[in-house]
Amino acid sequence: MVKIPKNYNGCPKQPDDHRDIKLGDVPFIPDPNCPSYDVGFSNEKKHGLLKRNHQGFSLSCVGQGWSKYLEMLEQIENKIRKELSPKSIYSNIALIKGGAYVRDGAKFVVDIGCGLEITIPSVEPGKPTETSEEFMRDKSWFNGQMAQIMATYKSKKFVYVDTTFPFTEEDWENMRQVIWQYRGFVSGWSGHCVYAEGYGKKDGKRFIHFINSYGEGSDWYLWEGDTDYKYYNASKYRLYDITFLLDLPNPPSKIFMLKIVGNKKDKKQYAVGADGKLRHIFNPVLLDDLHAAGVVNKSEVEWRDNLDGFEIVDPWAVIKSK
């Protein structure tokens, strides 16, 4: 089994966001026909094997995980095997220091889609197992025409499955049902991101099978009762940010709210626009009005030590220019 490099952090645990749609926010009915852990189930065995990618030296695991999930959905829905590009996702969501959040990958495939591997290669030429972070972060290929093509693989809504550790019976049941009903999920695991495609039971222990992104033979199995998982940072991260895709014609209104980010140093609060830029909420009256209108939830603020990486919009810029 391939181990993740020490100090690997390609999938840090994402900050909490009250706008996330969680399993309890949407109708969820366990399917009585869902195979038990004793019987087991594998999307790959039922619908076809997926190619194992190798992310090399890059931190692109979130792009890798989401592209595999989309490949499985494509095989099931359209009966066509398409190799999708992890780079097309990762290069657009990479954090400043590398890696990405599971949520950002979900948002990208829902809002934009995914490119084909043949068009946007995710393997550096001549380096099948040594692809660099710089190569995977490059997005000089991205333009309006490419975005239109990627929209072919645009996805649905994404839902987050909240779990505890150690897993409860409800957690094990939810994971089983999601893999069966929604063809799997993408999650973080000890700083890494993987796609869960199947489950089963062996020697009296339940397990979840994950497709990994370090080539053939690198797949992971999460075993019931395995408290350390034998991977770096397991005691800190374990399994987290479990996310899956589904059709949701009438999503909860909270997903349309703007997120509020606050600066711990000066206590200023900003609304995060759809463009990712910050707008200063400059007085309490305005904050109350935005809250009453359902634009923000003033009780949910993500306080940060600094606002590095954000662009703050000057509301008076247009007036000043005249």
Secondary structure, 3 states (H helix, E strand, C coil): CCCCCCCCCCCCCCCCCCCCCEHHHCCCCCCCCCCCCCCCEEHHHHHCCCCCCECCCCCCHHHHHHHHHHHHHHHHHHCCCCCECHHHHHHHHCCCCCCCCHHHHHHHHHHCCCCECCCCCCCCCCCCCCCCHHHHHCCCCCCHHHHHHHHHHCCCEEEEECCCCCCCHHHHHHHHHHHHHCCCEEEEECCEEEEEEEEEEECCEEEEEEECCECCCCCEEEECCCCCCCCCCHHHHCEEEEEEEECCCCCCHHHHCCEEEEECCCCCEEEECCCCCEEECCCHHHHHHHHHCCCCCCCCEEEECCCCCCCECCCCHHHHHC
